[in-house]
Amino acid sequence: MDEGNAPAIWSDPQVAALEAQVTTVEAGLLDAEVDVATLRVELDNLALVHHRRLGPLYERLDELDALVAEAVAARSGDADDIRRALEARAVVTPMPDLDDLMDAFTAGTAAGAPAAPETEVRRVKPSDEARRLYRELARRAHPDLAQDAAEKERRGDFIARVNSAYSAGDVAGLMALDEEWAAGGPERVVEAPDRLEWLRTRLALLTARHAQLEAERSALMAGPMGQLLALAPDDPDGLLEHLAEQLLSRIDEREKELAGLLA
C-alpha cells in the first residue's frame, strides 16, 4: 500500500466502516471454512469405517435373506415365494471373500478386538493444532485473496495440498506448508486508490462464499453419514459398534432360521 495515501484513505469513515465489516465477515467465514472442512473429513472417514466394519455384515445378512427365501420357495413352490426369492437374490452383492471376511470379523470379536476385518480402519479427526494451522493457512493463502488469475491458480493448488494434509490429520505436513507459505507466499497488496472498490467486491465474495458453505454443511448433514453422525455426535464409533452388534444378532437369527428350513 502507498504509505503517502494511507492516512487519507483510512480517515474516510466509509472506508473505515467497510474495513471493519469485512474484517468481521472474514473471521466468521474462516470459522465456517474450518468447520465445514472438519465435518467433511469426519464424514468421509465415518463412511470408510462404516463400510469396512459393517459392509461384510450387511452383505452376509443379504445373502442369508436370499438363502432363506430360496429355501421357503423350494418347499412351497408358490409363485409369490419364488418371486420373493428372486427379488432377495437380486439385491445380493457378489463378494468372493465373504466367508474369509466373516471369519476374520468373528475371530477379532472373540479376541476382544474391534469388530472389523483384518485391516482396521480408524477414523481421522483433526486435532486442535491441525485446526489452528488450517485456519491460519486459509486466512493467508485462500485464492479469494488474489485478483490476478495466475495468482489465484497458484493459491488454489497450494490450498488443495493444505486440504489434503488436513484430511489426513497431518500436523507435521501442515506445519511444513505453513513454513513454505511464509517463505514464498506473498501477502495480498491492495493499492490505496482502489481500496474502497476492493472492499466492496471482497464483501460480496465473502457473503457469497458463506452462503455456499451453509448450503454445503446442510447437504453433508442431510446425507446418510450426516444423519448417522447426528445420532451420536460425541461417540460415532460407539454407535457403529452398537449397529454391528445388532447386525450380528440378526445374522444369528437368520442362520438358525435357515438351518431349520434345511433340516
N, C-alpha and C positions, 0 to 999 in steps of 0.2 A: 504494500500500500504506500502511496506517495505521502511521506510524512508532512509535507507542506500543506496538503489538502485535508489531512485528518481532522484538525480542530474544527474546521468549518462544517465538515460532514457530521462529526459526532455531536456538534452543538445543535443540529437540526432536530427539533422534537419529533418530527415524523419518522426520521431515520432511527432515532434512539428508541422510540416505541416499537418500531418494526424489528429492530435488533433484539429487544427483549422478548418479543413474541416468538421470533424464530428460534432463539436460544431455548425457550421453554418447550416448544414443539419438538425441537431436535432431541432434547433429553428424554421426552416421553416416547419418541419414536425409537430411540436406541433401546430403551427398555422393552418395547414391543418387539423389536427385531430379535433381541436375545431370547425373549420368552417364546416366540414362535419357533425360532431355531432349536431351542431346547425341547420344545414339545415335539417337533418333527423328529429329532434324534430319538427321543424316548419312545415314540410310537413306532418308528422303524425297527428299533431293537425289540420292542414288545412283540411286534408281528413276527420277527425272526424266531424269538424264543417260543412263542405260541406255536408256530409251525413245527419247530423241531421237537418240542415236548409233547404237544397234543396231536400233531398230524398223524403219527402212526396209530394212535388210539382211535381217532375218528375213522381212519381207513379200515382198521380192524373191525370196528363196530358196523361200518357199511357192509363189509364182507360177511359178517355174521348175520346181518339183516337179510342179505341176499340168500345165504345158505338156508336160513330158517324158512323164508318164503318159498324157496325151491322145494324144501322137504315137505312143506304143507301142500304145495301144488302136486307133488308126486303122489302123495297119499290120497288126495281128494279127487284129482283130475278135473276139478271145477274150473270153468273158463275164467271166472273172476280171480281165483287163486293163481292161475297161470299168468294172467295179466299182471297181477301184483308182483309175482316172482320176476317177470321180465323187467318191470319198472325198477325193482330193487337192484337187479343185476346191472342195469344201465347206468346207475349212479356210482357204481364201484370204480375207483381209480386204480388201474393196474399198478401193483407195487411188487416187483420181483423179490425184494429182500424183506418183505413184511415179517416173515417168521423170525429172521435174524434180528430185526429191529425190536420185535416184541420180546424176544429172549433177552436182549440187552437191557430193555426197559425194566422187565421184571427182575432181572439179576441185580440191577442198580438199586431198585426199590428195596429188595430183600436185604441188601447190604447197608441200607440206611443212606444211600446216595440220593441226590435229587432225581426226581422222575424224569429221565431224559435218555435219549440214545447215547451211544458210547462217547461221542464227541459233544461235550457240554457247551452250550452257548450261554454266555452271561450277558445280561442287558448292560448297556453303557449309559450312564447318567453323568453328564458333565459336572465337574466339581465347581465349587465357588470360585476357585482360582481360574479355571477354564472360562467360566462365565465372565469374570473380570477382564481377562485378556481378550476374549472375543468382543466384548463391548468396546474396549479401547481401540482395537483394530478396526471395528466397524465405524467408530467415530472418526478415525483419522483417514481411512483408506476407502471409504464407500464410494462407488462410482458416481453417485449423485452429487458428490462434492466437486466434480470436474465438469468443465464446459466443453473442453476440446475432445473431439471424438476419439483420437488416438489415446489420450489420457484416460478416458472412460473405459476403453477396452483394456488398457493395462491394469487399471484398478479392478475391473471385473475379473480378470484372470487371477489376480492376487487374492481377491476375496473368495474366489472358488477354492483356492488352496486353504484359506482360513476356515471355510465351511467344512472342508474335508477333515482337517485336523480336529475341529470342534466335534464333528460327528463321531470321531474315534475317541473323544475324551483325552486327546494327546496334549497335555500341558506343555511338555518339552517342545513339541512341534510348534505350538502357539507362541512360546517364548522366542523360538528361533525366527518365526515370521515377524514378531514384534521388533526384534533387533534388525532384521532385514529391511523392514519398512523405515525404521529410524535412520538407517544408514543411507538409503537411496530413494525414499518416498517423499516427494516434495509436499509440503502443506499447501492448501489452497491459497491463492493470492487473488484478491479482487481489487481492482483499481478504484480509488475513491469516487471518480465521476460516475461510475456505473453501480455504485453501491445500492442505491435505492431500488433500481430496477432489478438488480440481482436478488435483493432480499425478497421482493415481491414474487419473483419466479421461484426462488428457493422455498418460500412458504407454500406456494401452490403445489410444488413437487412433494414436499413433506406431507401435506394434507392428503394428497392422492395415495402416497405410499402407505400412510397409516390406515386408510380405508382398505387397501389391498391386504394388509396384514390382518386386519379384523376379519375380513372375508376368508382368508386362508385358515386362520385359527378356528373359525366356526366350521369350516369344511373338514378340518382334521378331527375335531371333536365329534362331528356327526358321522364319521366313518366307523367301521367295525371296531378297530383298535381304540379309537377315541371313546366309544361307548364302553368298551371293556375297561379302559383306564378310569373312566368316571365312576365305575362301580367300586373301585378300591384304589383311589389315587395315591394313598400312602403306602400300600403294600400290594402292588400288582403281581409280584412273584408269588405271594401267598394265595392270591386269587387263582393263579394258574395251577398251583398245587391242589387247591380245592377242586377245580374243574377236572384235573387229572384223576383224582380220587373218585369223582362221580362217574367218569367215563370207565374207569376200571370196574366199578361196581356194575354198570350196565353191561359191560363186556362179559363179566362173570355170569350175570343172569341169562344173557343170550346164549352163552356156551352151554349152560345147563339145559336151556330150552331146546337147543339143537340136539344135544345128547339124548334127551328124552324122545325127540321125534325120530331119531335114527336107531333107537334101541329096538 
